[in-house]
Amino acid sequence: MSQCGRFFGVGVGPGPAGLVPVAALEALRVVDLIYLPRARGSEVSVARQCLAGLGLADDRFREIEFEMDPDRRVLATHYAALAATVAGELQQGRDVAYLTIGDSMTYSTYGYLLAALRERLPVLEHRTFPGVTSFAATASALSWPLGEGKERILILPCPDDMAALRADIDSHDIVVLMKIGARLGAVLDLLDDMGIARHCAFARRIGLPGEVLCDDVSRLDASASGYLATLLIRREARERRHA
């Protein structure tokens, strides 16, 4: 039996091509297969767009539809099946990479797949490459400092309960809000009610068609919501805090 191949997890950034780490790109150039996720209902894979112009051969890509069902049993079944497919390639001695939007270990589907693979192949040789997170890209695109001095930062998926979100904002200097979806209108209403909307920032689809960049969400409305959206909430204006 041939030696088991190596497995690589690669964070490709939030969307724009060219944000892939150099070490990860070197791995992608030598692996046999590259699995890339595509959101259900989307015609194109954002992960593939992140690799535009890098000269990687089309015949090495394998596109898969990723599952983000909140039911962990559904997720376990989906990623167990995907792990079985990937394990089959690894056991044939092929090196395999799996792409993930943003960072490999920050709210990423890669974590589910890696866990399922390690159950099947306990001695699996693997390496995980970090990637640029959506909130780091948002902060850079809008020149919005993400934490200064000893500021406390909370990163969380958007809750349904706005009272809970208010409590989180009250107890932290900065809140990074991800997985916002249809809750954007309620969040904007909350920030307006708290009187802090003008020093909060929002980004969606950074560097991609349909990009939205806003450093004052008092000018934003709920129609800006969508996939790949991030909101940066600052409890107090920087001017006030540094006076």
Helices and strands as residue ranges (DSSP letters): E 7-11, H 22-28, E 33-39, H 46-49, G 58-60, E 61-66, H 72-91, E 96-100, H 110-120, E 126-129, H 134-141, E 153-157, H 162-170, E 174-178, G 181-183, H 184-194, G 197-199, E 201-204, E 212-214, G 217-219, G 222-224, E 229-234, H 238-241
